[in-house]
Amino acid sequence: MSAEIWGTQLSFAIGLLGVYLGWKGVISRMTGFFDMAGAVKYLLYGIVSGMILAISIDSILLSGINQSSLNIFYAISISLLIALTESTFVLFLLSRKRLIELRGAPPFGWSLGLGIGSMQASLLIYRLFVDTNLSSQYSGVGLTTIVIAFFISISSGLGQALISSWQGSMILDQLRFRPLIFSSIFRSILILSLTLSIFVPFLILVNIPAIMYFWPNAQEKWLISGMTPAAKQAYRRTLRQSSTHKENAASREKGEILVTDE
């Protein structure tokens, strides 16, 4: 197997890590409360559209930065334009009448964002691993570049998922234009920082505090905003019971009967 094929497979494997974390840690916990088949469909929408958008980032933004033909203001403008396209596409998909009636925009937005982010991360990681013309001292496959790739994958997947989920939540509140503008700004920061992190790795850390800060909002507000009051109650009760069962199982001695309040 040639080094290029091996690097390509590795880059896409790491790029899809964000999907695994975002799905396993969030969507899978909501089985029974949302339409999982619909979430999978929107994940596929995100993968297809994410690759198209990733090509734009690669051919315009990354290529210009690599050749030093873009100044910082032009790079910001390009990232804003790409981000506005992404946010408009997310708004178009999540604001369809049937989806609003089902109140599925927040979780479907989450899976849509995971797909978009994973493909953008995969292409950036591919350039980092395989592109011999990349004017970065970190290009190639090595321990440092693999660490950078993991951070790109997680930041891109979870970052896009958080923004898309927030957009979906705002759609249910009949807010569209202002979230479109703010989500475009957030996405442009994410896109530009991830692209520049190939050349200046510490820039990837810009996204980590924001993801950590907004993560509780996504779990406690945005994602469950599409549930009915009864479903919210049942979902929170399920989480509490699951936590209690884990604590009881961890603290009980072997052979002891586990007593619950159910």
C-alpha positions as CSV (number, residue, x, y, z in Angstrom):
1,M,0.0,0.0,0.0
2,S,1.5,3.4,-1.0
3,A,2.1,6.1,1.5
4,E,-0.5,8.3,-0.1
5,I,-3.3,5.8,0.1
6,W,-2.3,4.9,3.6
7,G,-2.3,8.6,4.6
8,T,-5.7,9.2,2.9
9,Q,-7.3,6.3,4.8
10,L,-5.8,7.5,8.1
11,S,-6.9,11.1,7.5
12,F,-10.5,10.1,6.9
13,A,-10.5,7.6,9.8
14,I,-9.4,10.4,12.2
15,G,-11.7,12.9,10.5
16,L,-14.7,10.7,11.3
17,L,-13.7,10.6,15.0
18,G,-15.8,13.7,15.6
19,V,-18.9,11.9,14.3
20,Y,-18.3,9.0,16.7
21,L,-17.9,11.3,19.7
22,G,-20.8,13.5,18.8
23,W,-23.1,10.6,18.1
24,K,-22.1,8.3,20.9
25,G,-22.0,11.0,23.5
26,V,-25.2,12.8,22.5
27,I,-27.6,11.3,19.9
28,S,-27.4,7.7,21.1
29,R,-28.4,8.8,24.6
30,M,-31.7,10.2,23.1
31,T,-32.8,7.0,21.5
32,G,-36.6,6.7,21.9
33,F,-37.0,10.5,22.3
34,F,-36.2,11.5,18.7
35,D,-36.4,10.0,15.2
36,M,-33.0,8.2,14.9
37,A,-33.6,7.4,11.2
38,G,-34.1,11.0,10.5
39,A,-30.9,11.9,12.4
40,V,-29.0,9.4,10.3
41,K,-30.4,10.9,7.1
42,Y,-29.3,14.4,8.2
43,L,-25.9,13.0,9.0
44,L,-25.6,11.8,5.4
45,Y,-26.8,15.2,4.2
46,G,-24.0,16.7,6.2
47,I,-21.3,14.3,4.9
48,V,-22.3,15.0,1.2
49,S,-22.6,18.8,1.6
50,G,-19.6,18.9,4.0
51,M,-17.4,17.5,1.3
52,I,-18.5,20.1,-1.3
53,L,-17.9,22.9,1.2
54,A,-14.6,21.4,2.2
55,I,-13.5,21.5,-1.4
56,S,-14.2,25.3,-1.3
57,I,-12.1,25.7,1.8
58,D,-9.3,23.7,0.3
59,S,-9.2,25.2,-3.2
60,I,-9.8,28.9,-2.1
61,L,-8.8,29.4,1.5
62,L,-6.1,26.8,2.2
63,S,-4.5,27.1,-1.2
64,G,-4.3,30.9,-0.9
65,I,-2.8,30.7,2.5
66,N,-0.3,28.0,1.4
67,Q,0.9,30.1,-1.5
68,S,0.9,33.3,0.6
69,S,-1.4,35.0,-1.9
70,L,-4.0,35.9,0.7
71,N,-3.7,38.7,3.2
72,I,-5.5,38.3,6.6
73,F,-8.4,40.5,5.6
74,Y,-9.1,38.6,2.4
75,A,-8.8,35.3,4.3
76,I,-11.4,36.5,6.8
77,S,-13.7,37.6,4.0
78,I,-13.4,34.2,2.2
79,S,-14.0,32.3,5.5
80,L,-17.1,34.5,6.2
81,L,-18.4,33.8,2.7
82,I,-18.0,30.1,3.1
83,A,-19.5,30.2,6.6
84,L,-22.5,32.2,5.3
85,T,-23.1,29.5,2.7
86,E,-23.0,26.8,5.3
87,S,-25.3,28.6,7.7
88,T,-27.8,29.4,4.8
89,F,-27.8,25.7,3.8
90,V,-28.3,24.6,7.4
91,L,-31.2,27.1,7.7
92,F,-32.8,25.8,4.5
93,L,-32.7,22.2,5.7
94,L,-33.8,22.8,9.3
95,S,-36.6,25.2,8.6
96,R,-38.7,22.9,6.4
97,K,-42.3,22.8,7.5
98,R,-42.5,19.1,8.3
99,L,-39.3,19.2,10.4
100,I,-40.6,22.2,12.4
101,E,-43.9,20.4,13.0
102,L,-41.9,17.4,14.4
103,R,-39.7,19.8,16.4
104,G,-36.7,17.9,15.2
105,A,-34.5,20.8,14.1
106,P,-32.1,20.8,17.1
107,P,-31.1,17.1,17.1
108,F,-31.1,16.9,13.3
109,G,-29.0,20.1,13.2
110,W,-26.6,18.3,15.5
111,S,-26.2,15.3,13.3
112,L,-26.0,17.6,10.2
113,G,-23.2,19.6,11.8
114,L,-21.3,16.4,12.6
115,G,-21.4,15.4,9.0
116,I,-20.3,18.8,7.7
117,G,-17.5,19.1,10.3
118,S,-16.1,15.6,9.8
119,M,-15.7,16.1,6.0
120,Q,-14.0,19.5,6.4
121,A,-11.7,18.0,9.1
122,S,-10.9,15.0,6.8
123,L,-9.8,17.1,3.9
124,L,-7.6,19.4,6.1
125,I,-6.0,16.3,7.7
126,Y,-5.5,14.8,4.3
127,R,-3.5,17.9,3.2
128,L,-1.6,17.8,6.5
129,F,-0.6,14.1,6.0
130,V,-0.2,13.7,2.3
131,D,0.3,17.1,0.5
132,T,4.0,17.4,-0.3
133,N,3.5,20.9,-1.5
134,L,2.2,22.1,1.8
135,S,4.4,24.9,3.2
136,S,4.2,23.7,6.8
137,Q,6.9,22.3,8.9
138,Y,4.4,19.9,10.4
139,S,3.3,18.2,7.2
140,G,3.6,14.4,6.9
141,V,2.5,11.6,9.2
142,G,4.1,11.7,12.6
143,L,3.2,11.9,16.3
144,T,2.9,15.7,16.2
145,T,0.7,15.7,13.1
146,I,-1.5,12.9,14.4
147,V,-2.2,14.9,17.6
148,I,-3.0,18.0,15.5
149,A,-5.3,15.9,13.4
150,F,-7.2,14.6,16.4
151,F,-7.8,18.1,17.6
152,I,-8.9,19.2,14.2
153,S,-11.4,16.4,14.0
154,I,-12.9,16.9,17.4
155,S,-13.0,20.7,17.1
156,S,-14.5,20.6,13.6
157,G,-17.1,17.9,14.3
158,L,-18.3,19.2,17.7
159,G,-18.0,22.8,16.7
160,Q,-20.2,22.5,13.6
161,A,-22.7,20.3,15.6
162,L,-23.0,22.9,18.4
163,I,-23.6,25.8,15.9
164,S,-26.1,23.8,13.8
165,S,-28.0,22.6,16.9
166,W,-28.2,26.2,18.2
167,Q,-29.5,27.3,14.8
168,G,-32.2,24.6,14.9
169,S,-33.2,25.6,18.4
170,M,-33.5,29.3,17.3
171,I,-35.7,28.2,14.4
172,L,-38.2,26.7,16.8
173,D,-38.2,30.1,18.6
174,Q,-39.1,31.8,15.3
175,L,-35.6,33.4,15.1
176,R,-33.8,33.0,11.8
177,F,-32.0,36.1,10.5
178,R,-30.0,37.0,13.7
179,P,-28.9,33.3,14.2
180,L,-27.9,33.2,10.6
181,I,-25.6,36.1,11.0
182,F,-24.1,35.0,14.3
183,S,-23.7,31.3,13.2
184,S,-21.9,32.6,10.1
185,I,-19.4,34.5,12.3
186,F,-18.9,31.6,14.6
187,R,-18.4,29.2,11.7
188,S,-15.9,31.6,10.0
189,I,-13.8,31.7,13.2
190,L,-13.9,27.9,13.3
191,I,-13.0,27.5,9.6
192,L,-10.2,30.0,9.7
193,S,-8.6,28.8,12.9
194,L,-8.7,25.1,11.8
195,T,-7.2,26.0,8.4
196,L,-4.4,28.1,10.0
197,S,-3.7,25.5,12.6
198,I,-2.1,23.4,9.9
199,F,0.6,26.1,9.9
200,V,0.4,27.4,13.5
201,P,-0.9,24.4,15.6
202,F,-1.6,26.4,18.8
203,L,-4.4,28.3,17.0
204,I,-6.5,25.1,17.3
205,L,-6.8,25.7,21.0
206,V,-8.9,28.8,20.2
207,N,-11.9,26.5,19.7
208,I,-11.6,24.2,22.7
209,P,-12.7,26.7,25.4
210,A,-15.7,27.7,23.3
211,I,-16.8,24.1,22.8
212,M,-16.5,23.4,26.5
213,Y,-18.4,26.6,27.4
214,F,-21.4,25.9,25.0
215,W,-21.5,22.1,25.6
216,P,-23.8,22.3,28.7
217,N,-26.2,24.6,26.8
218,A,-26.5,22.1,24.0
219,Q,-27.2,19.2,26.3
220,E,-29.5,21.0,28.7
221,K,-31.3,23.5,26.4
222,W,-30.8,23.3,22.6
223,L,-31.1,19.6,22.0
224,I,-34.1,19.0,24.2
225,S,-35.9,22.2,23.1
226,G,-37.6,20.0,20.5
227,M,-39.2,17.7,23.1
228,T,-42.7,18.1,24.5
229,P,-42.8,18.9,28.2
230,A,-43.7,15.3,29.0
231,A,-40.8,14.0,26.9
232,K,-38.4,16.4,28.6
233,Q,-39.6,15.1,31.9
234,A,-39.2,11.5,30.9
235,Y,-35.7,12.1,29.3
236,R,-34.4,13.8,32.5
237,R,-35.8,11.1,34.6
238,T,-34.1,8.5,32.5
239,L,-30.8,10.3,32.9
240,R,-31.2,10.5,36.6
241,Q,-32.1,6.8,36.9
242,S,-29.1,5.9,34.7
243,S,-26.8,7.9,36.9
244,T,-28.3,6.4,40.1
245,H,-27.9,2.8,38.7
246,K,-24.3,3.4,37.9
247,E,-23.6,4.8,41.4
248,N,-25.4,1.8,43.0
249,A,-23.6,-0.7,40.9
250,A,-20.2,0.8,41.6
251,S,-20.8,1.0,45.4
252,R,-22.4,-2.4,46.0
253,E,-20.4,-5.4,47.1
254,K,-20.3,-8.5,45.0
255,G,-23.3,-10.7,45.7
256,E,-25.3,-7.9,47.3
257,I,-28.8,-7.4,45.9
258,L,-29.2,-4.1,44.2
259,V,-32.2,-2.2,45.6
260,T,-33.8,0.7,43.6
261,D,-36.7,3.0,44.0
262,E,-38.4,1.8,40.9
